[in-house]
């Protein structure tokens, strides 16, 4: 039902990104470098970003078992490090969705985070993890050229059942154009709780561009990786 509703709502809007559909006229207030990142990806192309995150991972060691479990589902990870090599691949999907794969290269392992974004009833919904079991509804704000996204609701989806979670965790994402490098952008992601403060996040800069997907076999490889 969730997917059918989203596909019906987004029919005919494939030329716009999920962010444009939610922001409307506010999208033009983004810095041009961010409009490239948050804008549409043409059919047959993918968005690719590479950079270094100054700081990435878990800040609350007591939560390591929980985040290790989330890591197995490609939702988050339990590692923590500095100067972490980072890549992102964004690909458009049927019904105007956006698939993302983020990779963090730690010395001991490369951790990946998968997500799929849709617009449902005018709201941005992010299904996180290789099976999309964590659902996050995000509020979007454009201010002085930057993009700020904050979690509004979080739910689990298991066996087709949606289970809303208490608002114990807040996720805030800020993206802005880099002041020191005209070719890059800076991201700051923070997950906080009232009792423990910031428990998880990553921040750093990366450059982003669009490139053709080489061939259909590569497209199938992207889809297979996302499902694994």
N, C-alpha and C positions, 0 to 999 in steps of 0.2 A: 504493500500500500504506500509506504514512504517513497519508494522509487517511482511508482506510477504517478503519484501526485507531483513529484518534482519534475518528471519528464513532461507531464502535461503543462505545467506552469512555464517551463523553459522552452517549449516548442516554438520555433521561429526566432529564438533569440541567440542561436549558436554563434552569431557574429559578435556578441558581447561576452565579456568575461563574467564570472560569477560576482566579482567585485563591482563591476559596472552596473550590473542588474540591481544590486542592493543600494549602491550609492547614488545612482542617477546623476543629476547635474553636479553633485559634490565631487564626482570623480575628477573633474577638470581642475580641482584645487590641489591635486597631488603634484609634487615635483615631477618634471618630465621623465627623470630616470625611474621613478616609482611607477609612473603610468606605463612604462614599458614592461615592468615586472608584473603589475597587477592587471594589465590589459589583456586582450584576447591573444590566443596562440592559433595561427592559421592551421587548417587541416594539413597533415603531412609534416608538421614541424613539432619541435619540442623546445621548451625553455630550459636552459642549462645555466647553473651558477657554480662558481668555484671560489673558495676563499679560505680564510683562517679565522677560527673563533678564539678570541683571547681567553675565554673561560667557558666550559661546557660541562653539564652533567648534574649529578646529584649533590645537593648541599647538606642533606640530612642523613648521616650514616645509619641512624636507627631505622630508616625506611628502605634500606638496601634490599631485604628479601622481597618487599613489595615491588620495587622497581626492577629487580631481576626477573620477576614474573612478567611484568609489563614488557620487558625487553624481549621475552620469548614470543610475544605477540606483535613485535615491532610498533609498540605504542610509545615507549620511552626507554631509558637505559639507566643502569646503576653505576656506570663508570663516572669518573670526574677527571678533567684534565685541563691543561692550559696549552695555548697555541695548537689547537686541534684542527687538522685539515678537514674541510667541509665541502660537500657537493650537493646539489639539488637538481632534480629532473622533474619538470612539470609537463604533463601531456594532457591535451583535451580528450574528452570521452563523449560517448553518445548522450544526447539529452542536455548538452551544455555543461557537463560536469568537468571538474578539474582534478586530475590525479597527481599526487606528489610523492616523490621518494627522496628522503634526505639521508645522507650518509656521513657519519662522524668517524674519522680514522684515529682511534686511540692506539697507543703502542701495543696493547695486548689483543685488540680486536677492532673490527669495523662494525659499528652499530647503525642500524637503519630504522627510520621512522616512515611509515606509510600513512597516507591520508587521502580521502576523496571528499571534495567540496561540492555541495549543491545549494541551490536557492529554493527554499520551500516557504510559501506564503510570504514572500518578500524578506525572509530571514536567511542568513548565511549559516548553513549547517555543515559541520566538518565531522566526517566519520573517520576515526583514527585507528590505526592498526591494520595488520594484514587481512583481518576479517571484518574490520570496521565496527568492532563491538563497542567502542567508546564514542559516544556522540556528544559533540560540543556545539552549542548555539552561540554565535559570536555577534557582538555589537561592533559596528564600524564607525570610526570618527576620523575625519580629515581635519588637520589643524596645522597651519603654517607649513604646508607642503608635505607633512609626514602622515603616515597611516598608523592609527592605534586601533587594535582589536582587543576586546575583553570578553571573557566568557560570561554568558548570561545564565545558561542552564547546562547541566551535564547529565547524561543518562547512559546506562548500559543497555546493549541490545544482545540478547541471547535467545537463540531459537525463534527469532521473529517477534519476541516480546520485548517491549521497551520499558525499562525500569528507571524512573527518575531518581537521581541521587541527591542527598542533602547538599546544600551549598557550603561545603567544608573547604573547598579549594577554589582559588581564583587564578585564571590564566590571563596574563596581559602580554600582548605582542606589540612592539613598536618598530616600525621600519621608517628610515629616513635616508635621504641622500647624504653621502659622505661629504663632510666639509673639507677634507684634506685631499680627496681623490675624486676627480670629476667622472671617473668611470665606474665607481663602486657605490654600494649602498650599505647601510649599517642596520643590523637587526639586534633587538634586545628582547628576549623572551624570559618571562619570570612566572613561576608557579608558586603561589603563596598560600599559607593557611593562617588563621587567626592565632593559633597557639605556637606554631614553630617558625612563623615568618616565611622567608623564601626557602623552599625545599628543593627546587629544581629549576634549571634554566640554561640558556646559552646566549652569548653575545659576541659580536664580531662583524667583520665586513666581508663582502663578496662581490664579484662582478657577475653580470647576468646578460645572456644574449639568446637569440633564437637561432636554431639550426635545423636543417631538414633531417627528418628521420630517414636513415639510409635506405631501407627497403621494408617490405612487409614482414620478413622474417625477424627484423629488429623490433618491429612493432609487437609481434607476437611474443618476443622475448621480454619486452617491457611488461606486457600483461601477465606473463607467466611469473615473472619476478614479483609482481605486486600481489599475486595470489598465494605465493609460497609462504 
